[in-house]
Amino acid sequence: MVRLLISAFLFLFGMNASIAETRDAHQYFFDSKMGDFKSELANAKKEGKKGILLMYELDDCPFCFRMKQTILNQSEVQDYYHQHFLIFPVDIKGDVAMVDFKGKATTEKAFGLEQRIYGTPVFDFFDVEGNQLVRFPGAAKDVNEFMLLGRYVVEGAYKSMPFVKFKRQGQAAQ
């Protein structure tokens, strides 16, 4: 009986480990930022990316923390998003100097205000010209929803339907 319990435990533990590999979100999800989003647009274009993804956040935001601990730390998410986007965090209370997409010197806090960010997290997708494509306010429910969000932008579905409809279609297909 004990052997059976140990075998079951090892099977379940091993199965969970193989389902999803986790990696540190700060190291593997976000790109190192130079603080110059105009230059990053050129980098995204040169690398053949769809554009840039910004995550507006706060240090003490519980929903940002949950996103980083349960979704942005998943290797599947990291690999997919890095294939298509350069990804940068923006602290909406930060005094860090930066350059916006138009080449204007500003701070992360001022940039967040200009983008009308009042809560966190918010995910903003921009094309390689600096045009906003999609804004997703709040935390995603789970990995599947966040992966659907990525597909929604990459596949261009945002041009013809709201994310809610795309999500319903994606869930129906599963």
Buried (B, 14 or more C-beta within 10 A) or exposed (E): EEEEEEEEEEEEEEEEEEEEEBBEBEEBBBBEBEEBBBEBBEBBEEEEBBBBBBBBBBEEBEBBBBBBEBBBBBEBBBEBBBEBBBBBBBBBEBEEEBBBBEEEEBBBBBBBEEBEBEEBBBBBBBBBEBEEBBBBEEBBEEBBBBBBBBBBBBEEBBEEEEBEEBBEEBEEEE
